[in-house]
């Protein structure tokens, strides 16, 4: 499993529509967009990477009260073994009416043998 599929599963379990990169179609009053930020090698042994750390920004867009939902999302990520590296209010989009709140996450994965 990879970070995008894990995050997708968690958010779907919270009944939040989610897509990667951009939300296609007509967006509902609340949805998330996953944006991959970085994939880096974090641990080396014998000059070979042993661990990969993947970072993803989860952008919550909400026309209602985003605070409760943002806390619920962060709590679900922490319970699933993710590291929450940042949480921040990005701003209100006046043209769409959405509040934009970002939760940055990271998770370590062991390198698969090829």
MOPAC internal coordinates of N, CA, C and O (Angstrom, degrees):
PM7 1SCF
backbone

  N    0.0000 0     0.00 0     0.00 0    0    0    0
  C    1.4544 1     0.00 0     0.00 0    1    0    0
  C    1.5273 1   108.09 1     0.00 0    2    1    0
  O    1.2310 1   120.31 1   -31.96 1    3    2    1
  N    1.3287 1   117.02 1   148.04 1    3    2    1
  C    1.4611 1   119.89 1   177.44 1    5    3    2
  C    1.5292 1   109.91 1  -115.88 1    6    5    3
  O    1.2310 1   121.43 1    -6.62 1    7    6    5
  N    1.3135 1   114.88 1   173.38 1    7    6    5
  C    1.4655 1   119.86 1  -173.28 1    9    7    6
  C    1.5311 1   112.39 1   -62.28 1   10    9    7
  O    1.2310 1   120.02 1   140.07 1   11   10    9
  N    1.3232 1   117.56 1   -39.93 1   11   10    9
  C    1.4671 1   119.49 1  -178.88 1   13   11   10
  C    1.5233 1   111.72 1   -65.33 1   14   13   11
  O    1.2310 1   120.37 1   138.47 1   15   14   13
  N    1.3236 1   116.90 1   -41.53 1   15   14   13
  C    1.4639 1   118.49 1   179.97 1   17   15   14
  C    1.5319 1   110.89 1   -70.02 1   18   17   15
  O    1.2310 1   119.92 1   144.45 1   19   18   17
  N    1.3276 1   117.77 1   -35.55 1   19   18   17
  C    1.4633 1   119.87 1   177.12 1   21   19   18
  C    1.5259 1   111.50 1   -65.05 1   22   21   19
  O    1.2310 1   120.60 1   133.70 1   23   22   21
  N    1.3433 1   116.46 1   -46.30 1   23   22   21
  C    1.4657 1   119.93 1   179.75 1   25   23   22
  C    1.5255 1   110.86 1   -63.99 1   26   25   23
  O    1.2310 1   120.87 1   139.21 1   27   26   25
  N    1.3092 1   115.94 1   -40.79 1   27   26   25
  C    1.4646 1   121.18 1   177.97 1   29   27   26
  C    1.5245 1   110.38 1   -58.58 1   30   29   27
  O    1.2310 1   120.58 1   136.15 1   31   30   29
  N    1.3147 1   116.50 1   -43.85 1   31   30   29
  C    1.4650 1   121.77 1   179.91 1   33   31   30
  C    1.5334 1   111.64 1   -64.14 1   34   33   31
  O    1.2310 1   120.61 1   136.03 1   35   34   33
  N    1.3314 1   116.45 1   -43.97 1   35   34   33
  C    1.4677 1   120.51 1  -179.67 1   37   35   34
  C    1.5243 1   110.67 1   -63.21 1   38   37   35
  O    1.2310 1   120.48 1   132.15 1   39   38   37
  N    1.3366 1   116.68 1   -47.85 1   39   38   37
  C    1.4576 1   120.37 1  -177.78 1   41   39   38
  C    1.5231 1   111.86 1   -67.34 1   42   41   39
  O    1.2310 1   120.29 1   142.61 1   43   42   41
  N    1.3161 1   117.05 1   -37.39 1   43   42   41
  C    1.4645 1   120.21 1   175.95 1   45   43   42
  C    1.5231 1   110.62 1   -63.25 1   46   45   43
  O    1.2310 1   120.55 1   142.74 1   47   46   45
  N    1.3395 1   116.55 1   -37.26 1   47   46   45
  C    1.4673 1   121.49 1   176.70 1   49   47   46
  C    1.5207 1   112.51 1   -64.62 1   50   49   47
  O    1.2310 1   120.53 1   154.55 1   51   50   49
  N    1.3379 1   116.60 1   -25.45 1   51   50   49
  C    1.4689 1   121.63 1   176.66 1   53   51   50
  C    1.5288 1   111.63 1   -89.27 1   54   53   51
  O    1.2310 1   120.62 1  -172.90 1   55   54   53
  N    1.3325 1   116.43 1     7.10 1   55   54   53
  C    1.4668 1   122.26 1   179.59 1   57   55   54
  C    1.5307 1   112.29 1    64.34 1   58   57   55
  O    1.2310 1   120.89 1  -143.32 1   59   58   57
  N    1.3404 1   115.90 1    36.68 1   59   58   57
  C    1.4600 1   120.97 1   177.46 1   61   59   58
  C    1.5270 1   107.59 1  -112.29 1   62   61   59
  O    1.2310 1   119.56 1   -59.12 1   63   62   61
  N    1.3227 1   118.45 1   120.88 1   63   62   61
  C    1.4617 1   120.07 1   174.97 1   65   63   62
  C    1.5303 1   109.59 1   -60.74 1   66   65   63
  O    1.2310 1   120.12 1   -41.09 1   67   66   65
  N    1.3282 1   117.37 1   138.91 1   67   66   65
  C    1.4651 1   120.64 1  -175.64 1   69   67   66
  C    1.5195 1   110.08 1  -143.63 1   70   69   67
  O    1.2310 1   121.04 1   -37.71 1   71   70   69
  N    1.3205 1   115.61 1   142.29 1   71   70   69
  C    1.4563 1   122.64 1   174.00 1   73   71   70
  C    1.5193 1   108.23 1  -141.93 1   74   73   71
  O    1.2310 1   120.76 1   -14.96 1   75   74   73
  N    1.3217 1   116.16 1   165.04 1   75   74   73
  C    1.4558 1   121.75 1   179.76 1   77   75   74
  C    1.5198 1   109.85 1  -103.57 1   78   77   75
  O    1.2310 1   120.76 1   -47.85 1   79   78   77
  N    1.3283 1   116.16 1   132.15 1   79   78   77
  C    1.4589 1   122.12 1   175.58 1   81   79   78
  C    1.5086 1   114.09 1    88.40 1   82   81   79
  O    1.2310 1   120.15 1   119.08 1   83   82   81
  N    1.3143 1   117.32 1   -60.92 1   83   82   81
  C    1.4585 1   122.49 1  -178.98 1   85   83   82
  C    1.5290 1   107.80 1  -154.58 1   86   85   83
  O    1.2310 1   120.52 1   -33.11 1   87   86   85
  N    1.3137 1   116.62 1   146.89 1   87   86   85
  C    1.4576 1   119.70 1   178.73 1   89   87   86
  C    1.5210 1   108.27 1   -85.24 1   90   89   87
  O    1.2310 1   120.62 1   -59.19 1   91   90   89
  N    1.3178 1   116.42 1   120.81 1   91   90   89
  C    1.4659 1   120.62 1  -179.29 1   93   91   90
  C    1.5223 1   109.86 1   -92.07 1   94   93   91
  O    1.2310 1   120.94 1   -25.98 1   95   94   93
  N    1.2887 1   115.81 1   154.02 1   95   94   93
  C    1.4587 1   119.39 1   179.58 1   97   95   94
  C    1.5127 1   111.41 1    80.87 1   98   97   95
  O    1.2310 1   121.40 1    13.82 1   99   98   97
  N    1.3250 1   114.93 1  -166.18 1   99   98   97
  C    1.4612 1   121.63 1   180.00 1  101   99   98
  C    1.5275 1   108.51 1   -83.10 1  102  101   99
  O    1.2310 1   119.90 1   -62.18 1  103  102  101
  N    1.3302 1   117.80 1   117.82 1  103  102  101
  C    1.4624 1   119.09 1  -177.70 1  105  103  102
  C    1.5316 1   112.08 1   -74.75 1  106  105  103
  O    1.2310 1   121.03 1   -36.49 1  107  106  105
  N    1.3384 1   115.63 1   143.51 1  107  106  105
  C    1.4706 1   119.68 1   175.58 1  109  107  106
  C    1.5346 1   110.15 1   -76.31 1  110  109  107
  O    1.2310 1   120.35 1     3.01 1  111  110  109
  N    1.3183 1   116.94 1  -176.99 1  111  110  109
  C    1.4694 1   120.94 1   179.88 1  113  111  110
  C    1.5195 1   113.00 1   -66.66 1  114  113  111
  O    1.2310 1   120.38 1   161.64 1  115  114  113
  N    1.3211 1   116.88 1   -18.36 1  115  114  113
  C    1.4612 1   121.26 1   179.95 1  117  115  114
  C    1.5225 1   108.15 1  -147.98 1  118  117  115
  O    1.2310 1   120.78 1   -48.66 1  119  118  117
  N    1.3308 1   116.11 1   131.34 1  119  118  117
  C    1.4629 1   120.84 1   178.76 1  121  119  118
  C    1.5234 1   109.48 1  -161.70 1  122  121  119
  O    1.2310 1   120.95 1   -12.38 1  123  122  121
  N    1.3274 1   115.79 1   167.62 1  123  122  121
  C    1.4638 1   121.75 1   178.15 1  125  123  122
  C    1.5224 1   110.38 1  -125.25 1  126  125  123
  O    1.2310 1   121.56 1   -30.22 1  127  126  125
  N    1.3218 1   114.61 1   149.78 1  127  126  125
  C    1.4570 1   122.34 1   173.68 1  129  127  126
  C    1.5224 1   107.59 1  -125.68 1  130  129  127
  O    1.2310 1   120.65 1   -50.50 1  131  130  129
  N    1.3385 1   116.35 1   129.50 1  131  130  129
  C    1.4659 1   122.36 1   178.16 1  133  131  130
  C    1.5216 1   109.19 1   -94.80 1  134  133  131
  O    1.2310 1   120.74 1   -49.96 1  135  134  133
  N    1.3344 1   116.19 1   130.04 1  135  134  133
  C    1.4619 1   121.77 1   177.75 1  137  135  134
  C    1.5247 1   108.68 1  -125.26 1  138  137  135
  O    1.2310 1   119.68 1   -70.45 1  139  138  137
  N    1.3347 1   118.21 1   109.55 1  139  138  137
  C    1.4624 1   119.97 1   176.58 1  141  139  138
  C    1.5330 1   109.82 1   -61.76 1  142  141  139
  O    1.2310 1   120.61 1   -45.88 1  143  142  141
  N    1.3332 1   116.44 1   134.12 1  143  142  141
  C    1.4666 1   121.13 1  -178.97 1  145  143  142
  C    1.5195 1   112.49 1  -106.22 1  146  145  143
  O    1.2310 1   120.24 1   134.75 1  147  146  145
  N    1.3359 1   117.15 1   -45.25 1  147  146  145
  C    1.4640 1   119.91 1  -176.53 1  149  147  146
  C    1.5216 1   110.33 1  -162.31 1  150  149  147
  O    1.2310 1   121.60 1   -30.18 1  151  150  149
  N    1.3100 1   114.54 1   149.82 1  151  150  149
  C    1.4649 1   123.41 1   169.81 1  153  151  150
  C    1.5283 1   104.86 1  -129.19 1  154  153  151
  O    1.2310 1   120.61 1   -65.10 1  155  154  153
  N    1.3248 1   116.43 1   114.90 1  155  154  153
  C    1.4562 1   118.35 1  -175.97 1  157  155  154
  C    1.5175 1   110.87 1  -132.35 1  158  157  155
  O    1.2310 1   121.33 1   -28.22 1  159  158  157
  N    1.3102 1   115.06 1   151.78 1  159  158  157
  C    1.4578 1   120.90 1   176.33 1  161  159  158
  C    1.5225 1   108.03 1   -84.94 1  162  161  159
  O    1.2310 1   120.76 1   -53.43 1  163  162  161
  N    1.3251 1   116.15 1   126.57 1  163  162  161
  C    1.4605 1   119.97 1  -172.24 1  165  163  162
  C    1.5229 1   114.06 1  -109.14 1  166  165  163
  O    1.2310 1   119.61 1   156.91 1  167  166  165
  N    1.3090 1   118.34 1   -23.09 1  167  166  165
  C    1.4521 1   121.49 1  -174.43 1  169  167  166
  C    1.5164 1   108.12 1  -139.28 1  170  169  167
  O    1.2310 1   121.23 1   -48.27 1  171  170  169
  N    1.3313 1   115.25 1   131.73 1  171  170  169
  C    1.4619 1   119.89 1  -178.46 1  173  171  170
  C    1.5217 1   110.13 1  -121.06 1  174  173  171
  O    1.2310 1   120.72 1   -31.94 1  175  174  173
  N    1.3147 1   116.24 1   148.06 1  175  174  173
  C    1.4581 1   123.85 1   173.19 1  177  175  174
  C    1.5176 1   108.12 1  -146.06 1  178  177  175
  O    1.2310 1   120.08 1   -51.21 1  179  178  177
  N    1.3256 1   117.46 1   128.79 1  179  178  177
  C    1.4660 1   121.28 1  -177.41 1  181  179  178
  C    1.5244 1   111.24 1    55.00 1  182  181  179
  O    1.2310 1   120.86 1  -138.09 1  183  182  181
  N    1.3354 1   115.95 1    41.91 1  183  182  181
  C    1.4674 1   123.41 1   178.06 1  185  183  182
  C    1.5219 1   113.63 1    61.11 1  186  185  183
  O    1.2310 1   119.90 1  -158.34 1  187  186  185
  N    1.3138 1   117.79 1    21.66 1  187  186  185
  C    1.4565 1   121.59 1   177.58 1  189  187  186
  C    1.5329 1   108.62 1  -125.86 1  190  189  187
  O    1.2310 1   120.88 1   -38.79 1  191  190  189
  N    1.3322 1   115.92 1   141.21 1  191  190  189
  C    1.4695 1   117.53 1   178.16 1  193  191  190
  C    1.5250 1   110.95 1   -66.71 1  194  193  191
  O    1.2310 1   120.80 1   -42.95 1  195  194  193
  N    1.3181 1   116.08 1   137.05 1  195  194  193
  C    1.4567 1   122.54 1   179.19 1  197  195  194
  C    1.5300 1   112.19 1  -107.63 1  198  197  195
  O    1.2310 1   120.70 1   153.29 1  199  198  197
  N    1.3234 1   116.26 1   -26.71 1  199  198  197
  C    1.4596 1   121.84 1  -178.18 1  201  199  198
  C    1.5281 1   109.30 1  -135.84 1  202  201  199
  O    1.2310 1   121.86 1   -34.26 1  203  202  201
  N    1.3224 1   114.04 1   145.74 1  203  202  201
  C    1.4577 1   120.87 1   174.31 1  205  203  202
  C    1.5277 1   107.19 1  -120.54 1  206  205  203
  O    1.2310 1   120.55 1   -46.95 1  207  206  205
  N    1.3223 1   116.55 1   133.05 1  207  206  205
  C    1.4554 1   121.33 1   175.86 1  209  207  206
  C    1.5229 1   107.31 1  -108.02 1  210  209  207
  O    1.2310 1   120.83 1   -53.85 1  211  210  209
  N    1.3254 1   116.03 1   126.15 1  211  210  209
  C    1.4633 1   122.38 1  -179.14 1  213  211  210
  C    1.5278 1   108.69 1  -111.36 1  214  213  211
  O    1.2310 1   120.94 1   -47.49 1  215  214  213
  N    1.3215 1   115.80 1   132.51 1  215  214  213
  C    1.4636 1   122.66 1   179.41 1  217  215  214
  C    1.5253 1   109.50 1  -116.00 1  218  217  215
  O    1.2310 1   120.88 1   -44.83 1  219  218  217
  N    1.3220 1   115.91 1   135.17 1  219  218  217
  C    1.4630 1   121.90 1   179.03 1  221  219  218
  C    1.5229 1   108.73 1  -138.52 1  222  221  219
  O    1.2310 1   120.99 1   -42.59 1  223  222  221
  N    1.3336 1   115.71 1   137.41 1  223  222  221
  C    1.4670 1   120.64 1   171.60 1  225  223  222
  C    1.5224 1   107.90 1   -93.72 1  226  225  223
  O    1.2310 1   120.88 1   -52.31 1  227  226  225
  N    1.3187 1   115.93 1   127.69 1  227  226  225
  C    1.4557 1   122.48 1   175.60 1  229  227  226
  C    1.5236 1   106.44 1  -104.53 1  230  229  227
  O    1.2310 1   120.89 1   -69.10 1  231  230  229
  N    1.3169 1   115.90 1   110.90 1  231  230  229
  C    1.4585 1   121.16 1   179.49 1  233  231  230
  C    1.5173 1   109.23 1   -96.38 1  234  233  231
  O    1.2310 1   121.39 1   -62.05 1  235  234  233
  N    1.3258 1   114.95 1   117.95 1  235  234  233
  C    1.4612 1   121.56 1   175.74 1  237  235  234
  C    1.5201 1   107.79 1   -94.00 1  238  237  235
  O    1.2310 1   120.61 1   -53.46 1  239  238  237
  N    1.3154 1   116.44 1   126.54 1  239  238  237
  C    1.4541 1   122.43 1   175.00 1  241  239  238
  C    1.5239 1   107.19 1  -114.46 1  242  241  239
  O    1.2310 1   120.64 1   -55.84 1  243  242  241
  N    1.3294 1   116.37 1   124.16 1  243  242  241
  C    1.4562 1   120.39 1  -175.62 1  245  243  242
  C    1.5251 1   110.16 1  -142.79 1  246  245  243
  O    1.2310 1   121.13 1   -42.28 1  247  246  245
  N    1.3183 1   115.45 1   137.72 1  247  246  245
  C    1.4601 1   120.57 1   175.07 1  249  247  246
  C    1.5242 1   110.89 1   -90.46 1  250  249  247
  O    1.2310 1   120.28 1   174.08 1  251  250  249
  N    1.3187 1   117.08 1    -5.92 1  251  250  249
  C    1.4579 1   121.74 1  -179.81 1  253  251  250
  C    1.5182 1   111.17 1  -113.43 1  254  253  251
  O    1.2310 1   121.17 1    28.84 1  255  254  253
  N    1.3239 1   115.38 1  -151.16 1  255  254  253
  C    1.4583 1   121.72 1   179.45 1  257  255  254
  C    1.5309 1   109.00 1   -75.42 1  258  257  255
  O    1.2310 1   120.67 1   -72.81 1  259  258  257
  N    1.3033 1   116.32 1   107.19 1  259  258  257
  C    1.4610 1   122.25 1  -176.52 1  261  259  258
  C    1.5337 1   113.37 1   -82.98 1  262  261  259
  O    1.2310 1   119.41 1   162.23 1  263  262  261
  N    1.3280 1   118.73 1   -17.77 1  263  262  261
  C    1.4732 1   121.20 1  -172.46 1  265  263  262
  C    1.5249 1   112.99 1   -63.16 1  266  265  263
  O    1.2310 1   120.35 1   132.49 1  267  266  265
  N    1.3294 1   116.94 1   -47.51 1  267  266  265
  C    1.4647 1   119.59 1  -179.60 1  269  267  266
  C    1.5224 1   110.35 1   -62.15 1  270  269  267
  O    1.2310 1   120.58 1   136.03 1  271  270  269
  N    1.3168 1   116.50 1   -43.97 1  271  270  269
  C    1.4635 1   121.07 1  -177.95 1  273  271  270
  C    1.5333 1   110.79 1   -67.01 1  274  273  271
  O    1.2310 1   119.86 1   140.94 1  275  274  273
  N    1.3219 1   117.88 1   -39.06 1  275  274  273
  C    1.4710 1   121.10 1   178.57 1  277  275  274
  C    1.5258 1   110.85 1   -62.94 1  278  277  275
  O    1.2310 1   120.27 1   139.11 1  279  278  277
  N    1.3349 1   117.08 1   -40.89 1  279  278  277
  C    1.4756 1   120.60 1   176.77 1  281  279  278
  C    1.5206 1   110.75 1   -65.28 1  282  281  279
  O    1.2310 1   120.34 1   139.75 1  283  282  281
  N    1.3203 1   116.96 1   -40.25 1  283  282  281
  C    1.4674 1   121.80 1   178.99 1  285  283  282
  C    1.5318 1   110.38 1   -63.06 1  286  285  283
  O    1.2310 1   120.16 1   137.22 1  287  286  285
  N    1.3171 1   117.31 1   -42.78 1  287  286  285
  C    1.4642 1   121.80 1   179.20 1  289  287  286
  C    1.5240 1   110.56 1   -63.52 1  290  289  287
  O    1.2310 1   120.08 1   130.80 1  291  290  289
  N    1.3277 1   117.44 1   -49.20 1  291  290  289
  C    1.4686 1   121.05 1  -179.68 1  293  291  290
  C    1.5224 1   110.90 1   -60.69 1  294  293  291
  O    1.2310 1   120.19 1   138.14 1  295  294  293
  N    1.3153 1   117.24 1   -41.86 1  295  294  293
  C    1.4685 1   121.23 1   178.97 1  297  295  294
  C    1.5281 1   111.41 1   -63.18 1  298  297  295
  O    1.2310 1   120.35 1   138.25 1  299  298  297
  N    1.3246 1   116.93 1   -41.75 1  299  298  297
  C    1.4695 1   120.87 1   179.06 1  301  299  298
  C    1.5292 1   110.67 1   -64.71 1  302  301  299
  O    1.2310 1   120.12 1   140.41 1  303  302  301
  N    1.3245 1   117.38 1   -39.59 1  303  302  301
  C    1.4640 1   120.48 1   178.39 1  305  303  302
  C    1.5213 1   111.13 1   -65.07 1  306  305  303
  O    1.2310 1   120.39 1   135.41 1  307  306  305
  N    1.3231 1   116.86 1   -44.59 1  307  306  305
  C    1.4688 1   120.58 1   179.50 1  309  307  306
  C    1.5242 1   110.74 1   -62.65 1  310  309  307
  O    1.2310 1   120.20 1   138.55 1  311  310  309
  N    1.3243 1   117.23 1   -41.45 1  311  310  309
  C    1.4625 1   121.23 1   178.95 1  313  311  310
  C    1.5273 1   112.29 1   -64.15 1  314  313  311
  O    1.2310 1   120.47 1   153.77 1  315  314  313
  N    1.3352 1   116.71 1   -26.23 1  315  314  313
  C    1.4676 1   121.38 1  -179.15 1  317  315  314
  C    1.5346 1   112.34 1   -91.80 1  318  317  315
  O    1.2310 1   119.92 1  -171.85 1  319  318  317
  N    1.3236 1   117.76 1     8.15 1  319  318  317
  C    1.4585 1   120.68 1   176.17 1  321  319  318
  C    1.5116 1   115.47 1    89.20 1  322  321  319
  O    1.2310 1   119.96 1  -167.08 1  323  322  321
  N    1.3244 1   117.68 1    12.92 1  323  322  321
  C    1.4580 1   121.00 1   176.02 1  325  323  322
  C    1.5184 1   109.75 1   -86.02 1  326  325  323
  O    1.2310 1   120.63 1   -22.85 1  327  326  325
  N    1.3108 1   116.40 1   157.15 1  327  326  325
  C    1.4526 1   122.67 1   170.17 1  329  327  326
  C    1.5212 1   106.58 1  -100.56 1  330  329  327
  O    1.2310 1   120.39 1   -50.24 1  331  330  329
  N    1.3154 1   116.87 1   129.76 1  331  330  329
  C    1.4580 1   121.06 1   175.02 1  333  331  330
  C    1.5274 1   105.64 1   -95.15 1  334  333  331
  O    1.2310 1   120.63 1   -69.83 1  335  334  333
  N    1.3388 1   116.40 1   110.17 1  335  334  333
  C    1.4592 1   121.35 1  -174.18 1  337  335  334
  C    1.5259 1   113.61 1   -90.68 1  338  337  335
  O    1.2310 1   120.26 1   160.40 1  339  338  337
  N    1.3316 1   117.11 1   -19.60 1  339  338  337
  C    1.4594 1   120.04 1  -179.92 1  341  339  338
  C    1.5254 1   109.27 1  -165.18 1  342  341  339
  O    1.2310 1   121.06 1   -32.82 1  343  342  341
  N    1.3219 1   115.59 1   147.18 1  343  342  341
  C    1.4680 1   122.67 1   171.51 1  345  343  342
  C    1.5093 1   106.42 1  -138.03 1  346  345  343
  O    1.2310 1   120.80 1   -48.78 1  347  346  345
  N    1.3374 1   116.07 1   131.22 1  347  346  345
  C    1.4696 1   117.59 1  -179.47 1  349  347  346
  C    1.5204 1   112.16 1  -157.85 1  350  349  347
  O    1.2310 1   122.18 1   -31.84 1  351  350  349
  N    1.3062 1   113.43 1   148.16 1  351  350  349
  C    1.4559 1   120.94 1   174.00 1  353  351  350
  C    1.5172 1   107.01 1   -83.05 1  354  353  351
  O    1.2310 1   120.55 1   -58.24 1  355  354  353
  N    1.3155 1   116.55 1   121.76 1  355  354  353
  C    1.4611 1   121.25 1  -179.30 1  357  355  354
  C    1.5263 1   110.03 1   -84.90 1  358  357  355
  O    1.2310 1   120.51 1   139.63 1  359  358  357
  N    1.3228 1   116.63 1   -40.37 1  359  358  357
  C    1.4597 1   119.34 1   177.45 1  361  359  358
  C    1.5130 1   111.86 1   149.62 1  362  361  359
  O    1.2310 1   121.75 1    -4.35 1  363  362  361
  N    1.3136 1   114.27 1   175.65 1  363  362  361
  C    1.4563 1   121.81 1   177.16 1  365  363  362
  C    1.5207 1   108.20 1  -100.48 1  366  365  363
  O    1.2310 1   121.00 1   -49.98 1  367  366  365
  N    1.3133 1   115.69 1   130.02 1  367  366  365
  C    1.4573 1   120.72 1   179.20 1  369  367  366
  C    1.5241 1   108.30 1   -92.89 1  370  369  367
  O    1.2310 1   121.01 1   -77.10 1  371  370  369
  N    1.3113 1   115.68 1   102.90 1  371  370  369
  C    1.4580 1   121.01 1  -174.99 1  373  371  370
  C    1.5145 1   114.05 1   -61.95 1  374  373  371
  O    1.2310 1   120.38 1   146.91 1  375  374  373
  N    1.3201 1   116.88 1   -33.09 1  375  374  373
  C    1.4639 1   119.34 1  -177.79 1  377  375  374
  C    1.5208 1   113.09 1   -74.66 1  378  377  375
  O    1.2310 1   120.14 1   154.74 1  379  378  377
  N    1.3403 1   117.34 1   -25.26 1  379  378  377
  C    1.4714 1   120.13 1  -179.55 1  381  379  378
  C    1.5221 1   112.96 1  -109.78 1  382  381  379
  O    1.2310 1   120.18 1   158.43 1  383  382  381
  N    1.3380 1   117.25 1   -21.57 1  383  382  381
  C    1.4617 1   121.04 1  -178.41 1  385  383  382
  C    1.5209 1   114.28 1    86.02 1  386  385  383
  O    1.2310 1   119.96 1  -173.91 1  387  386  385
  N    1.3300 1   117.68 1     6.09 1  387  386  385
  C    1.4639 1   121.00 1  -178.91 1  389  387  386
  C    1.5239 1   111.57 1   -90.92 1  390  389  387
  O    1.2310 1   121.20 1   -38.99 1  391  390  389
  N    1.3381 1   115.31 1   141.01 1  391  390  389
  C    1.4545 1   121.66 1   164.32 1  393  391  390
  C    1.5279 1   105.43 1   -85.52 1  394  393  391
  O    1.2310 1   120.33 1   -41.41 1  395  394  393
  N    1.3289 1   116.98 1   138.59 1  395  394  393
  C    1.4682 1   121.68 1   179.69 1  397  395  394
  C    1.5245 1   107.64 1  -115.44 1  398  397  395
  O    1.2310 1   120.92 1   -60.86 1  399  398  397
  N    1.3259 1   115.84 1   119.14 1  399  398  397
  C    1.4589 1   122.64 1   179.94 1  401  399  398
  C    1.5222 1   107.48 1  -126.58 1  402  401  399
  O    1.2310 1   120.20 1   -46.25 1  403  402  401
  N    1.3247 1   117.22 1   133.75 1  403  402  401
  C    1.4642 1   121.02 1  -176.92 1  405  403  402
  C    1.5270 1   111.21 1  -112.49 1  406  405  403
  O    1.2310 1   121.40 1   -42.89 1  407  406  405
  N    1.3284 1   114.92 1   137.11 1  407  406  405
  C    1.4674 1   122.78 1   173.36 1  409  407  406
  C    1.5266 1   106.18 1  -122.68 1  410  409  407
  O    1.2310 1   120.51 1   -67.87 1  411  410  409
  N    1.3347 1   116.63 1   112.13 1  411  410  409
  C    1.4619 1   120.81 1   178.54 1  413  411  410
  C    1.5227 1   108.83 1   -90.95 1  414  413  411
  O    1.2310 1   121.29 1   -46.43 1  415  414  413
  N    1.3247 1   115.13 1   133.57 1  415  414  413
  C    1.4544 1   121.26 1  -176.20 1  417  415  414
  C    1.5215 1   110.60 1  -127.58 1  418  417  415
  O    1.2310 1   121.35 1   -21.54 1  419  418  417
  N    1.3211 1   115.02 1   158.46 1  419  418  417
  C    1.4692 1   121.26 1   175.40 1  421  419  418
  C    1.5232 1   108.17 1  -145.08 1  422  421  419
  O    1.2310 1   121.33 1   -28.93 1  423  422  421
  N    1.3202 1   115.05 1   151.07 1  423  422  421
  C    1.4571 1   120.20 1   176.05 1  425  423  422
  C    1.5208 1   109.07 1  -151.41 1  426  425  423
  O    1.2310 1   121.13 1   -37.67 1  427  426  425
  N    1.3381 1   115.44 1   142.33 1  427  426  425
  C    1.4566 1   121.70 1   178.98 1  429  427  426
  C    1.5273 1   109.89 1   -91.53 1  430  429  427
  O    1.2310 1   121.62 1   -38.55 1  431  430  429
  N    1.3129 1   114.50 1   141.45 1  431  430  429
  C    1.4685 1   121.09 1   176.26 1  433  431  430
  C    1.5182 1   107.30 1  -132.15 1  434  433  431
  O    1.2310 1   120.95 1   -40.28 1  435  434  433
  N    1.3333 1   115.78 1   139.72 1  435  434  433
  C    1.4603 1   120.94 1   173.70 1  437  435  434
  C    1.5180 1   110.03 1   -71.89 1  438  437  435
  O    1.2310 1   120.98 1   -33.22 1  439  438  437
  N    1.3029 1   115.72 1   146.78 1  439  438  437
  C    1.4699 1   120.46 1   179.61 1  441  439  438
  C    1.5295 1   108.52 1   -73.20 1  442  441  439
  O    1.2310 1   121.22 1   -46.57 1  443  442  441
  N    1.3068 1   115.27 1   133.43 1  443  442  441
  C    1.4552 1   120.77 1   178.75 1  445  443  442
  C    1.5147 1   109.03 1   -82.66 1  446  445  443
  O    1.2310 1   120.90 1   -40.94 1  447  446  445
  N    1.3095 1   115.88 1   139.06 1  447  446  445
  C    1.4696 1   120.48 1   176.77 1  449  447  446
  C    1.5213 1   108.83 1   -71.07 1  450  449  447
  O    1.2310 1   120.45 1   -43.63 1  451  450  449
  N    1.3521 1   116.75 1   136.37 1  451  450  449
  C    1.4519 1   118.50 1   177.16 1  453  451  450
  C    1.5033 1   112.21 1   -99.43 1  454  453  451
  O    1.2310 1   120.10 1   180.00 1  455  454  453

